Amino acid sequence: MSTKSNRFEKVVNIKNKKASFEFEFIDTYVAGLMLKGTEIKSIREAKVSLTEAYCVFYEGELFIRQMHISPYSMASSYNHEAVRDRKLLLNKKELEKLQTKSQEKGLAIIPVRIFINDRGKAKLEIALARGKKIHDKRQDLKEKDAKRELQRMAFD
């Protein structure tokens, strides 16, 4: 009996680490993604980058732009483009609410993390967010340093 190594991750949870530093989250939503066949395989291999990605409305539908999904290594000529617009799947009420809120000055829709749910579907967590000012970022760094100091003191 041979053991086959599984190249797919058991748990896929790719976060946009810059998002929480650059933005203040107001509201979060979980959206489905319209993907091509090889894209889901690359996501299961955790070959996704959300750092440059953002969401826009086009003709009443929500799309994610600049999300990089690396081409699937085992695919032949039917591979996908690494960076393309992908449609996000939300219900109508959520789309209308997001569209009206995103038109307010200073608000944007940004991807926070991508994960595979228990049914094997790729989901994207998006957030309605407001950009942080420099003093807000400094305050976050101070809080992070204070937490780190408390942890060091607890372990000593």
Secondary structure, DSSP 8 states (H G I E B T S, - for coil): -------S-SS-EEE-HHHHHHEEEEEEEEEEE---HHHHHHHHTT-EE-TT-EEEEETTEEEEES-EE---TT--S----SB--EEEE--HHHHHHHHHHHTSTTEEEEEEEEEE-TTS-EEEEEEEEEE--HHHHHHHHHHHHHHHHHHHHHH-
